[in-house]
Amino acid sequence: MLLLFGILVVIVVAGAVSYFVTQQRARDINAFATAHALVAKGNQWELGDCGFSLFDKGNRRYWRNVMQGTWNGLAVAYCDFSYVVQTGKNSETYSFSNVVSSLGMEMPWVTVSPRGMIGAFAEKSVGAPGVRFESIDFNDRFDVQSSDDAFAVELIDAQMIEALLALDHGAHVVFGPDSLMVYNHRKPVVEIAPIFDATVAVTQRIPALVRARYGQPPAPIA
């Protein structure tokens, strides 16, 4: 009886803590939106999956703490995204901080993901799968996959490599088909501004040759 009571107390306390943390994050997001002239939209995510495989993972998916507006002249949308993987009675939740912007064109998809320890070791020793670039530092740090390897090499030129190497460790970038997403594992609200900055920086480094072939230049960055 005492054991059951103890378990119930733990469940209630855990639920109360989770509720408090969730509500506090929502308040922090609203404050961040106000400070940066963004519009906080609660859980109203209107962009769908944007063709991103991340947004199609898991058994259940949630978009929360949505913000929209402009960041240094670039139209952006932010969300806390989570997906749940259910296996029998067990479940695991993966959560991310995501910034999405329009590319203004349609292009082959390209994903730039940080290598894990095994992937980094493989790259340094025998070579890991993925598109190769002239920068050894870039190849060691990132795994690049694409529906068109030749296009990926054209997109990720020397300037783009410089911009990607400047990202926070753990950052992922997804190009295409018509949107750009920069994301990382869920960050405290005080640490999400660099994700917005990274989205602008990567957008600015898209080669003129790619824009000329696949679409029009974006609006000037203020």
C-alpha positions, 0 to 999 in steps of 0.5 A, spaced: 500 500 500 505 504 501 509 503 495 503 504 491 502 511 494 509 512 493 508 511 486 502 515 485 506 521 489 512 520 484 507 521 478 503 527 481 509 530 482 512 529 475 506 531 472 506 538 476 513 539 474 512 537 467 506 542 467 510 548 470 516 547 465 511 547 459 508 553 461 514 557 463 517 555 456 511 558 453 512 564 457 519 565 455 517 564 448 512 569 448 517 574 451 522 572 446 517 573 440 515 580 443 523 582 444 524 580 437 518 583 434 515 576 432 508 573 433 507 568 438 502 563 435 501 558 440 501 551 437 498 553 430 503 551 425 500 552 419 506 550 414 505 542 414 511 538 414 514 542 408 517 536 405 522 535 411 523 527 413 524 530 420 517 532 420 514 525 418 518 521 423 515 517 429 508 515 431 506 522 434 508 529 432 507 535 435 509 543 433 509 547 439 511 554 441 510 557 434 513 564 432 513 567 425 515 574 423 522 576 420 529 576 422 534 580 419 530 581 413 528 574 412 521 571 413 522 565 418 517 561 422 520 557 429 517 551 432 518 546 438 518 540 434 517 533 438 516 526 435 514 520 439 516 513 437 512 508 440 514 500 441 509 496 445 508 500 452 514 503 451 515 510 448 521 515 447 520 522 445 525 526 441 525 534 441 528 539 437 528 547 436 527 549 429 527 555 424 524 554 417 524 559 411 522 559 404 528 558 399 524 562 394 525 556 389 525 548 388 531 544 388 534 537 390 534 536 397 540 536 401 541 534 408 547 536 412 548 533 419 553 532 424 557 526 424 556 522 431 562 519 434 562 512 430 561 516 423 567 521 425 571 515 426 569 512 420 570 518 416 577 519 419 579 512 418 576 508 412 571 514 409 564 514 411 558 514 406 556 521 404 558 526 399 565 529 399 568 536 399 575 539 399 574 541 406 577 535 410 574 539 417 567 539 413 568 532 411 570 530 418 564 534 422 558 533 417 555 528 413 551 530 407 546 526 403 542 528 397 538 526 392 543 529 387 550 529 389 552 533 383 547 539 386 550 538 393 557 540 391 554 546 387 550 548 393 555 547 398 561 551 395 567 554 399 563 560 402 557 555 404 562 551 407 565 557 411 558 558 414 556 551 416 562 550 419 560 556 424 554 553 426 553 551 433 555 544 434 549 539 433 546 543 428 542 540 422 541 544 416 536 541 410 535 544 404 529 543 399 525 542 396 522 549 397 524 550 404 530 551 408 530 548 416 536 549 421 535 545 427 538 542 433 536 538 439 531 542 444 534 549 446 533 553 452 529 559 449 535 564 451 539 559 446 535 559 440 537 566 437 543 563 434 538 558 430 535 564 427 542 567 425 544 561 422 538 560 418 539 567 415 547 566 414 546 560 410 540 563 406 545 569 404 551 564 402 546 560 397 551 561 391 548 565 385 549 560 380 544 556 384 539 561 385 540 563 377 538 556 375 533 554 380 529 561 382 530 568 384 534 572 389 531 573 396 529 579 398 535 584 400 537 582 407 536 589 412 
